[in-house]
Amino acid sequence: MKTIKVVAAIIKNGNKIFATQRGYGEFKDGWEFPGGKIEENETPEQALVREIKEELDADIKVGELIDWVEYDYPNFHLSMGCFWAEIISGNLVLKEHEAARWLTREQLDDVDWLPADLALIEKIKESMQ
């Protein structure tokens, strides 16, 4: 099975987390944390900075690793590094997603997360207490 290595930004602003809804592909309409594939010769942190700039037109500062999620989808294995992040500049313009929400700890269960992202929700809740 093919492994896809990606990174995801858990963007925090005060007591809220930024979530995006996919606007394309096999998992269209599912909710996820923004990010994308790690390219050759990139560190996970570099990939995350690049992806957020491309997808959301914002500059971020990458914080500590929350978790490295390993998840088997039917057609591929996802290996996803999930990092805390904060916005340095930019307005989070949705270029590839169809919707986005700032969610409080209590609202994290209100959206239909993609399976790999769902694995992170409890860890995020614990850190937001």
C-alpha positions in Angstrom: 0.0 0.0 0.0 1.3 3.5 -0.9 2.2 5.8 2.0 1.4 9.5 1.7 3.4 11.8 4.1 1.6 15.0 5.0 1.6 17.7 7.6 -1.3 19.4 9.3 -1.5 22.8 11.1 -3.5 23.0 14.2 -3.9 26.8 14.1 -4.8 28.2 17.5 -6.1 31.7 18.2 -7.0 32.3 21.8 -9.3 29.4 22.8 -10.3 28.5 19.2 -8.9 26.1 16.6 -9.1 26.6 12.8 -10.8 23.8 10.8 -11.3 23.6 7.1 -13.8 21.7 4.9 -12.4 20.0 1.8 -13.7 21.4 -1.5 -12.4 18.7 -3.8 -11.4 15.1 -4.3 -12.4 11.8 -2.8 -13.0 13.3 0.7 -14.8 16.5 -0.5 -16.9 18.0 2.3 -15.0 16.3 5.1 -13.5 18.5 7.8 -9.7 18.5 8.3 -6.8 20.6 9.6 -5.1 22.5 6.8 -1.8 21.3 5.4 -0.6 19.0 2.7 2.1 16.8 1.3 5.7 17.0 2.3 7.9 17.4 -0.9 11.3 15.9 -1.4 14.1 17.7 0.6 11.6 19.5 2.8 11.3 19.2 6.6 7.8 18.7 7.9 7.9 22.3 9.3 9.0 23.7 5.9 6.2 21.8 4.2 3.7 23.2 6.6 4.8 26.8 6.2 4.6 26.4 2.3 1.3 24.6 2.3 -0.5 27.2 4.5 0.9 30.0 2.4 -0.4 28.2 -0.8 -3.8 27.1 0.6 -4.7 30.0 2.9 -2.4 32.9 1.9 -1.1 33.2 5.4 2.3 33.0 7.1 2.5 30.8 10.2 5.0 30.0 12.9 5.1 26.2 13.5 5.0 25.2 17.1 5.6 21.8 18.7 4.5 18.5 17.3 1.2 17.3 18.8 1.3 13.8 17.3 2.3 11.8 14.3 -0.9 10.1 13.1 -0.8 6.8 11.1 -4.0 5.9 9.4 -5.0 3.3 6.8 -7.5 4.6 4.3 -8.8 2.0 1.8 -6.4 3.0 -1.0 -3.3 4.4 0.8 -1.6 4.8 4.2 -1.5 8.3 5.6 1.4 9.4 7.8 0.5 12.8 9.1 2.6 15.1 11.3 0.3 17.4 13.3 1.8 20.6 14.7 0.5 23.5 16.7 0.7 26.7 14.6 0.0 30.4 14.9 -0.6 33.0 12.3 2.1 35.6 11.9 0.5 37.5 9.0 -2.3 37.1 6.5 -6.0 36.6 6.7 -6.6 32.9 6.0 -8.1 33.2 2.5 -9.8 29.9 1.5 -8.2 29.0 -1.9 -8.9 25.3 -1.9 -11.4 24.7 0.8 -15.2 25.4 0.6 -15.7 26.4 4.2 -13.8 27.1 7.4 -14.7 27.6 11.1 -13.0 28.7 14.3 -14.0 26.0 16.8 -13.9 26.2 20.6 -13.0 23.1 22.6 -16.8 22.4 23.0 -17.4 22.8 19.3 -14.7 20.4 18.1 -17.3 17.6 17.8 -19.7 19.7 15.8 -18.1 19.0 12.4 -17.7 15.8 10.4 -13.9 15.2 10.7 -12.0 13.0 8.2 -11.0 9.8 10.0 -7.2 10.6 10.3 -8.0 14.0 11.7 -10.5 12.6 14.2 -7.7 10.7 15.9 -6.3 14.1 17.0 -9.4 15.7 18.5 -9.1 14.1 22.0 -5.4 15.2 22.2 -6.4 18.8 21.2 -9.2 18.9 23.8 -6.8 17.7 26.5 -4.4 20.5 25.7 -7.1 23.1 25.7 -8.4 22.5 29.2 
